[in-house]
Amino acid sequence: MKLWPGSAYPLGATYDGTGVNFSVFSEVAERVQLCVYDDDGAETSADLPEVHAFCWHGYLPNASPGLRYGFRVHGPFDPDNGLRCNSSKLLLDPYAKAIEGEVEWSEAVFSYHFDDPDGALNEQDSAPFVPKSVVTSPFFDWDNDRPPRVARDQTVIYEVHVKGFTQLHPDIPEELRGTYAGMTHPAALDYLKSLGVTAVELLPVHQFIHDSHLADKGLRNYWGYNSIGFMAPHNDYSSSGQSGQQVSEFKQMVKNLHAEGIEVILDVVYNHTAEGNHLGPTLSFRGLDNPAYYRLVDDDNRFYFDTTGTGNSLNVAQPHVLQLIMDSLRYWVTEMHVDGFRFDLAATLARQFQDVDRLSAFFDLIHQDPIVSQVKLIAEPWDLGEGGYHVGNFPPLWSEWNGKYRDSVREFWLGDSGPLADFAYRLMGSSDLYEATGRRPSASVNFITAHDGFTLADLTAYNEKHNEANGEDNNDGESHNRSWNCGAEGETDDPEVNVLRGLMRRNLMATLLLSQGMPMILGGDELARSQGGNNNAYCQDNEISWFNWENQDDVLLEFTRHLVEFRRQHPVFHRPNFFQGRPVIGHEMSDLAWFRNDGAEMEDDDWAAGLKTVAVFLNGDAMGAFDQRGEPITDDSFLMFLNAHFDPVDFTIPAELGDVWEKVVDTFYPVPFEEGRVVIKGGDTVTVPFRTIVVFQLQPPESASA
């Protein structure tokens, strides 16, 4: 195999129609071999002939897509100084667009011997036991694909797992279940469209590894937060093959979702890799240039600085690491047509030194990038390091998973008591967190449940976690629920308990969908999907995590569909800007007002009194916002009553707000409008059942006789 000099850029394997250019970064390498493999696994290798700016490169003529390859790096192995080159280990290309196979856990994939971790270098060849990088073709018929570009204030996110969503779906062919193709089978697309969500947020689809300690227990890294290939779609979700077919299948999935107006947001994990700590395997970055790719402990470079709880943290202060992340983001936008990203443990990416710096180089690059800055950017605004909780602290352009929203809403409905003022802020978009930095309500990604924790069904059915199947003696996951389980632990045949649970699930779902901000529904919550009380199902690639389409709550599903559509129709529930709590120019009435149940406006003492009831008036005629043509956006006005007490509460309709009101939402009834049309007048009193949300819509004067 003879290599031509080729080019240092672009990095990775680039097919040009007549051959493939290879380029890989390593500042510590003394020599780099390109290794290619035939269908039988036989290896052919040659040295990359040129190096420029620490990028080793060469061109292989007549090579084509589907070629399997990897690198061997010859250089110093000196762990005390952070150097871990080992030419006996075949390394994945950090820029690989596709990866074939998975790790077979053998001692050969480690650079030490299990019985002597500090002893002699392990020189066993790892090639038979590790996945291979694959050359891909850049060509795909996108036809007239266009990004939906759903406005942030109109976005409803559905957090979902590619495999779990379809693995048990009876209307999807078995060979497509759990795959990218299954994700957009007509049965899946029809479901997403009927639900009304505008974006799917996919749990990690970058190529990831199943940890050895999980494999030893017969478990798998189901969630996928263990990336090893930042440009490669995970091969196990491909129904058509792993030799590059996964790329085309992923693109087709995106194209199909876009055709239905649904955006694709990726949950991305750039804060660490699957190579773990100093006792982890040598799969890619560690063997290429350990001190460049990873943050090492300053006074002992043998160990890794870890703010992620996974063993390592990427060294985002290193220019080539920043380049890799930015190249990856741009690739997924420009070549794979995705519409945004949710950054796992994003605070880690901001740590140039010890502290989280919101003006770090990572954010500077994001903000100046003409491509990445234009898509939806969502931060998980915390990590496990010191001072790592940063809800509200990310820069403009960014939305954040609002953990304070989750905690406040749970406390209001399921807790004993909580600050009512805090709940009011969360319900109205968290202006206390975001307005001062020039952001809008859509900066708050509101969620009550997410993949990490209890599902909505389990939140109302369990006080204690049940993670026994994870093999850690139920010691993993959040220690307790901090919620009220509606009368019994786990599944029950008690009809009263189940009715109450259904009510609380509707309250939580309605709160989510009637709050200002960007709502995120955990996939399956609308079906009352249960994980049997497991609040950390990261390793459960089985029925614990998969959607059970044969056992779903049809009533909750229809209720959710109704609320999603109701929200879509009424912009006052998803305003593009914050309420001001005062009259808007040209209007006599305030755009927002809060009331006690007796009809009097809330005062300072009321907010501090630990009340579990409140009413809020949303003035749809005073939005203070304009459409793209400069026309004012208006809506009907609404009065929302929230009663978190165990007893019914009488609410008085403030007479000054309007004459005629019709009930449009009532969580007490499983089926919308089950009790028929209800119309009341200003000054009347309405009884709101225990633990219930009721919403009334202001009617035009001619409805007074209704």
CORTARA-V541995 format. One record per residue. N is the residue number from 0. SS is DSSP state (H for helix, E for strand, - for the rest). D_CENTER is the distance of its C-alpha to the mean C-alpha in Angstrom with 2 decimals. Layout:
BEGIN
N,SS,D_CENTER + N,SS,D_CENTER
END
This chain:
BEGIN
0,-,43.73 + 1,-,44.52 + 2,-,41.95 + 3,E,42.68 + 4,-,41.55 + 5,-,38.74 + 6,-,36.48 + 7,-,34.23 + 8,-,31.73 + 9,-,29.33 + 10,-,27.89 + 11,E,27.12 + 12,E,29.03 + 13,E,30.07 + 14,E,32.09 + 15,-,34.62 + 16,-,36.54 + 17,-,39.26 + 18,E,37.56 + 19,E,34.59 + 20,E,34.18 + 21,E,32.56 + 22,E,31.55 + 23,E,29.91 + 24,E,29.84 + 25,-,31.69 + 26,-,33.80 + 27,-,35.34 + 28,E,36.30 + 29,E,39.98 + 30,E,39.57 + 31,E,36.80 + 32,E,37.37 + 33,E,35.68 + 34,E,35.81 + 35,E,35.58 + 36,E,35.81 + 37,-,37.56 + 38,-,36.78 + 39,-,38.66 + 40,-,36.77 + 41,-,39.75 + 42,E,38.96 + 43,E,40.58 + 44,E,39.98 + 45,E,41.19 + 46,E,40.69 + 47,-,38.69 + 48,-,41.73 + 49,E,40.51 + 50,E,38.48 + 51,E,37.74 + 52,-,35.81 + 53,-,34.66 + 54,E,33.24 + 55,E,35.12 + 56,E,35.68 + 57,E,37.74 + 58,E,38.14 + 59,E,38.82 + 60,E,40.94 + 61,-,40.71 + 62,-,37.35 + 63,-,34.97 + 64,-,31.46 + 65,-,30.92 + 66,-,32.59 + 67,E,31.16 + 68,E,31.40 + 69,E,30.60 + 70,E,32.14 + 71,E,34.49 + 72,E,34.94 + 73,E,38.32 + 74,E,38.42 + 75,-,38.88 + 76,E,37.61 + 77,E,38.03 + 78,H,35.27 + 79,H,37.03 + 80,H,36.43 + 81,-,32.91 + 82,E,34.15 + 83,E,33.09 + 84,-,34.35 + 85,-,35.57 + 86,-,36.86 + 87,-,36.94 + 88,-,33.15 + 89,-,31.71 + 90,E,28.69 + 91,-,25.81 + 92,-,25.61 + 93,-,22.63 + 94,-,22.78 + 95,-,23.16 + 96,-,21.79 + 97,E,22.19 + 98,E,22.90 + 99,E,25.17 + 100,-,25.47 + 101,-,24.02 + 102,-,25.52 + 103,-,28.58 + 104,-,28.91 + 105,-,32.36 + 106,H,33.95 + 107,H,34.34 + 108,H,30.74 + 109,-,31.43 + 110,-,33.77 + 111,-,35.69 + 112,E,37.59 + 113,-,36.24 + 114,-,39.61 + 115,E,39.95 + 116,-,36.71 + 117,-,38.83 + 118,-,41.42 + 119,-,42.07 + 120,-,39.51 + 121,-,38.25 + 122,-,39.46 + 123,-,38.55 + 124,-,37.12 + 125,-,33.44 + 126,H,33.40 + 127,H,34.06 + 128,H,31.13 + 129,-,28.23 + 130,-,26.28 + 131,E,27.64 + 132,E,26.30 + 133,E,27.20 + 134,-,28.61 + 135,-,27.07 + 136,-,28.50 + 137,-,26.94 + 138,-,28.52 + 139,-,26.77 + 140,-,28.02 + 141,-,25.45 + 142,-,28.30 + 143,-,27.45 + 144,-,23.66 + 145,-,22.45 + 146,-,19.06 + 147,-,18.84 + 148,-,18.13 + 149,-,17.31 + 150,-,18.17 + 151,H,15.57 + 152,H,17.68 + 153,H,17.76 + 154,-,14.10 + 155,E,12.78 + 156,E,9.20 + 157,E,9.05 + 158,E,6.17 + 159,E,8.35 + 160,-,9.81 + 161,H,12.30 + 162,H,15.06 + 163,H,14.83 + 164,H,14.84 + 165,H,18.21 + 166,-,19.83 + 167,-,22.19 + 168,-,22.49 + 169,-,26.28 + 170,-,26.50 + 171,-,24.75 + 172,-,27.10 + 173,H,26.64 + 174,H,26.44 + 175,H,23.38 + 176,-,21.45 + 177,-,18.29 + 178,-,18.26 + 179,H,17.07 + 180,H,20.38 + 181,H,19.84 + 182,H,16.61 + 183,-,18.95 + 184,-,22.11 + 185,H,23.90 + 186,H,23.25 + 187,H,19.45 + 188,H,19.69 + 189,H,22.17 + 190,H,20.02 + 191,H,17.05 + 192,H,19.76 + 193,H,21.57 + 194,H,18.63 + 195,-,18.38 + 196,-,14.67 + 197,-,14.40 + 198,E,11.05 + 199,E,9.08 + 200,E,5.40 + 201,E,6.42 + 202,-,5.91 + 203,-,8.04 + 204,-,11.03 + 205,E,12.92 + 206,E,16.04 + 207,E,15.84 + 208,-,18.62 + 209,-,19.58 + 210,-,21.04 + 211,H,24.80 + 212,H,24.91 + 213,H,22.77 + 214,H,24.97 + 215,H,27.97 + 216,-,26.87 + 217,-,26.20 + 218,-,22.41 + 219,-,19.54 + 220,-,16.23 + 221,-,14.40 + 222,-,10.77 + 223,-,11.63 + 224,-,10.88 + 225,-,14.37 + 226,E,14.62 + 227,E,18.15 + 228,E,17.96 + 229,E,15.87 + 230,E,17.44 + 231,E,17.92 + 232,E,15.99 + 233,-,16.12 + 234,H,19.65 + 235,H,19.50 + 236,H,17.64 + 237,-,20.62 + 238,-,23.44 + 239,-,25.76 + 240,-,26.10 + 241,-,24.82 + 242,-,27.30 + 243,-,25.27 + 244,H,24.89 + 245,H,21.18 + 246,H,20.85 + 247,H,22.80 + 248,H,21.10 + 249,H,17.63 + 250,H,19.32 + 251,H,21.00 + 252,H,17.86 + 253,H,16.56 + 254,H,20.13 + 255,H,20.42 + 256,H,17.33 + 257,H,18.60 + 258,H,21.99 + 259,-,20.78 + 260,-,19.18 + 261,-,15.56 + 262,E,13.18 + 263,E,10.79 + 264,E,7.61 + 265,E,6.68 + 266,E,4.37 + 267,E,7.76 + 268,-,10.02 + 269,-,13.08 + 270,-,14.25 + 271,-,16.17 + 272,-,17.44 + 273,-,18.69 + 274,-,22.21 + 275,-,22.01 + 276,-,24.87 + 277,-,28.52 + 278,-,29.05 + 279,-,26.29 + 280,-,27.02 + 281,-,27.99 + 282,-,25.88 + 283,-,25.37 + 284,H,24.81 + 285,H,27.01 + 286,H,29.90 + 287,H,29.57 + 288,H,29.64 + 289,H,28.47 + 290,H,29.32 + 291,H,27.71 + 292,H,24.28 + 293,E,23.94 + 294,-,24.75 + 295,E,27.85 + 296,E,29.67 + 297,-,32.22 + 298,-,35.27 + 299,E,34.49 + 300,E,32.75 + 301,E,32.77 + 302,E,29.70 + 303,E,26.14 + 304,-,24.74 + 305,-,21.62 + 306,-,19.19 + 307,-,16.32 + 308,-,18.27 + 309,-,18.16 + 310,-,21.53 + 311,-,20.97 + 312,-,19.39 + 313,E,19.57 + 314,-,22.41 + 315,-,20.88 + 316,-,24.34 + 317,-,25.81 + 318,H,26.26 + 319,H,25.68 + 320,H,22.36 + 321,H,21.29 + 322,H,22.74 + 323,H,20.78 + 324,H,17.39 + 325,H,18.64 + 326,H,20.26 + 327,H,17.15 + 328,H,15.17 + 329,H,18.29 + 330,H,18.77 + 331,H,15.54 + 332,H,16.44 + 333,H,20.18 + 334,-,20.66 + 335,-,17.69 + 336,-,17.28 + 337,-,13.51 + 338,-,12.83 + 339,E,10.19 + 340,E,7.68 + 341,E,4.97 + 342,E,7.35 + 343,-,7.44 + 344,-,10.64 + 345,H,11.50 + 346,H,14.84 + 347,H,16.05 + 348,H,16.00 + 349,-,18.23 + 350,-,20.75 + 351,-,23.68 + 352,-,25.92 + 353,-,25.50 + 354,-,24.14 + 355,-,20.96 + 356,-,22.22 + 357,-,20.34 + 358,-,22.88 + 359,-,22.36 + 360,H,22.94 + 361,H,19.28 + 362,H,18.88 + 363,H,22.32 + 364,H,21.48 + 365,H,18.38 + 366,H,20.53 + 367,H,23.51 + 368,-,21.88 + 369,-,22.96 + 370,-,20.23 + 371,H,16.97 + 372,H,17.91 + 373,H,18.11 + 374,-,14.60 + 375,E,11.73 + 376,E,10.61 + 377,E,8.06 + 378,E,8.81 + 379,-,8.20 + 380,-,11.96 + 381,E,13.57 + 382,-,14.75 + 383,-,17.56 + 384,-,20.34 + 385,-,23.05 + 386,-,22.18 + 387,-,18.48 + 388,E,17.32 + 389,-,16.96 + 390,-,15.56 + 391,-,17.45 + 392,-,18.59 + 393,-,16.56 + 394,-,18.66 + 395,-,19.12 + 396,-,16.95 + 397,E,13.80 + 398,E,11.76 + 399,E,10.41 + 400,E,8.70 + 401,-,12.23 + 402,H,13.17 + 403,H,16.68 + 404,H,16.03 + 405,H,14.85 + 406,H,17.90 + 407,H,20.33 + 408,H,19.72 + 409,H,19.99 + 410,H,23.09 + 411,H,24.67 + 412,H,24.50 + 413,H,24.57 + 414,-,26.08 + 415,-,29.71 + 416,-,29.50 + 417,-,27.54 + 418,-,28.08 + 419,H,28.33 + 420,H,28.06 + 421,H,24.63 + 422,H,23.51 + 423,H,25.16 + 424,H,23.32 + 425,H,19.91 + 426,H,21.19 + 427,-,22.32 + 428,-,19.30 + 429,-,19.91 + 430,H,22.52 + 431,H,23.63 + 432,H,20.49 + 433,H,20.00 + 434,H,23.27 + 435,H,25.33 + 436,H,23.18 + 437,-,23.64 + 438,-,20.27 + 439,-,19.97 + 440,H,18.46 + 441,H,15.43 + 442,H,14.57 + 443,E,13.55 + 444,E,10.27 + 445,E,12.01 + 446,-,10.92 + 447,-,13.40 + 448,-,11.65 + 449,-,8.35 + 450,-,8.37 + 451,-,10.09 + 452,-,13.26 + 453,-,15.51 + 454,-,14.89 + 455,H,16.65 + 456,H,19.73 + 457,H,19.97 + 458,H,19.48 + 459,-,22.76 + 460,-,24.48 + 461,-,24.26 + 462,-,25.32 + 463,-,24.88 + 464,-,22.31 + 465,-,23.54 + 466,-,22.01 + 467,H,25.34 + 468,H,24.15 + 469,H,22.13 + 470,-,25.51 + 471,-,25.31 + 472,-,27.68 + 473,-,24.99 + 474,-,24.59 + 475,-,20.88 + 476,-,18.08 + 477,-,18.69 + 478,-,22.43 + 479,-,22.83 + 480,-,21.44 + 481,-,23.28 + 482,-,23.60 + 483,-,26.33 + 484,-,26.40 + 485,-,28.60 + 486,-,31.68 + 487,-,31.13 + 488,-,29.04 + 489,-,27.27 + 490,-,28.52 + 491,-,31.76 + 492,-,34.36 + 493,-,35.33 + 494,H,35.06 + 495,H,35.02 + 496,H,32.06 + 497,H,30.10 + 498,H,31.07 + 499,H,29.91 + 500,H,26.53 + 501,H,26.12 + 502,H,27.08 + 503,H,24.62 + 504,H,21.70 + 505,H,22.92 + 506,H,23.27 + 507,H,19.72 + 508,H,18.39 + 509,H,20.99 + 510,H,20.24 + 511,H,16.60 + 512,H,17.84 + 513,H,20.88 + 514,-,19.35 + 515,-,19.30 + 516,-,16.00 + 517,E,12.88 + 518,E,12.17 + 519,E,9.10 + 520,E,10.66 + 521,E,9.64 + 522,-,11.10 + 523,-,14.67 + 524,H,15.25 + 525,H,17.48 + 526,H,19.50 + 527,-,19.80 + 528,-,18.21 + 529,-,19.42 + 530,-,18.82 + 531,-,22.28 + 532,-,21.24 + 533,-,19.14 + 534,-,16.50 + 535,-,15.40 + 536,-,15.42 + 537,-,13.85 + 538,-,17.18 + 539,-,18.09 + 540,-,18.10 + 541,-,20.46 + 542,-,21.29 + 543,-,19.74 + 544,-,16.21 + 545,-,17.16 + 546,-,17.70 + 547,-,21.35 + 548,-,22.54 + 549,-,26.08 + 550,-,25.46 + 551,-,23.50 + 552,-,24.26 + 553,H,25.57 + 554,H,26.53 + 555,H,23.08 + 556,H,21.73 + 557,H,24.45 + 558,H,23.99 + 559,H,20.30 + 560,H,21.37 + 561,H,24.14 + 562,H,22.08 + 563,H,19.57 + 564,H,22.71 + 565,H,24.48 + 566,H,21.82 + 567,H,21.98 + 568,H,25.75 + 569,-,26.05 + 570,H,24.73 + 571,H,26.02 + 572,H,22.92 + 573,-,20.61 + 574,-,22.91 + 575,-,22.19 + 576,-,23.86 + 577,-,24.53 + 578,-,27.40 + 579,-,30.39 + 580,-,32.19 + 581,-,35.39 + 582,E,37.21 + 583,-,35.88 + 584,-,38.61 + 585,-,40.75 + 586,-,39.85 + 587,-,41.72 + 588,-,39.02 + 589,E,35.99 + 590,-,32.61 + 591,E,31.40 + 592,E,33.44 + 593,E,33.00 + 594,E,35.66 + 595,-,36.96 + 596,-,37.90 + 597,-,41.50 + 598,-,40.55 + 599,-,41.10 + 600,E,38.56 + 601,-,36.59 + 602,-,38.23 + 603,H,37.22 + 604,H,38.69 + 605,H,36.77 + 606,H,33.38 + 607,-,34.54 + 608,-,36.21 + 609,-,33.37 + 610,-,33.52 + 611,-,31.37 + 612,E,32.26 + 613,E,31.73 + 614,E,32.16 + 615,E,30.64 + 616,E,32.17 + 617,E,30.13 + 618,-,32.54 + 619,-,31.49 + 620,-,34.61 + 621,-,33.68 + 622,-,30.25 + 623,-,31.41 + 624,-,29.22 + 625,E,30.34 + 626,-,29.24 + 627,-,29.60 + 628,-,33.30 + 629,-,33.91 + 630,-,34.51 + 631,E,33.49 + 632,-,30.63 + 633,-,32.00 + 634,-,31.18 + 635,-,32.91 + 636,-,32.97 + 637,E,31.58 + 638,E,32.39 + 639,E,29.85 + 640,E,31.17 + 641,E,29.09 + 642,E,31.06 + 643,-,29.49 + 644,-,33.00 + 645,-,34.40 + 646,-,37.22 + 647,-,37.61 + 648,E,38.02 + 649,E,40.18 + 650,E,38.72 + 651,E,41.06 + 652,-,40.13 + 653,-,41.15 + 654,H,43.97 + 655,H,43.37 + 656,H,40.02 + 657,-,41.57 + 658,-,43.91 + 659,E,42.17 + 660,E,38.77 + 661,E,37.27 + 662,E,34.73 + 663,E,31.61 + 664,E,29.12 + 665,E,30.17 + 666,-,27.84 + 667,-,30.97 + 668,-,31.67 + 669,-,29.47 + 670,-,30.63 + 671,-,30.52 + 672,-,34.07 + 673,-,35.50 + 674,-,38.16 + 675,-,39.14 + 676,-,39.31 + 677,-,39.60 + 678,E,41.07 + 679,E,42.19 + 680,E,43.81 + 681,-,43.38 + 682,-,45.06 + 683,-,44.54 + 684,E,42.88 + 685,E,40.15 + 686,E,39.32 + 687,E,35.64 + 688,-,35.25 + 689,-,33.85 + 690,-,30.06 + 691,E,29.55 + 692,E,28.21 + 693,E,30.67 + 694,E,30.33 + 695,E,33.46 + 696,E,33.82 + 697,E,36.80 + 698,-,39.27 + 699,-,41.88 + 700,H,45.39 + 701,H,46.81 + 702,H,44.68 + 703,H,46.81 + 704,H,49.11 + 705,-,46.41
END
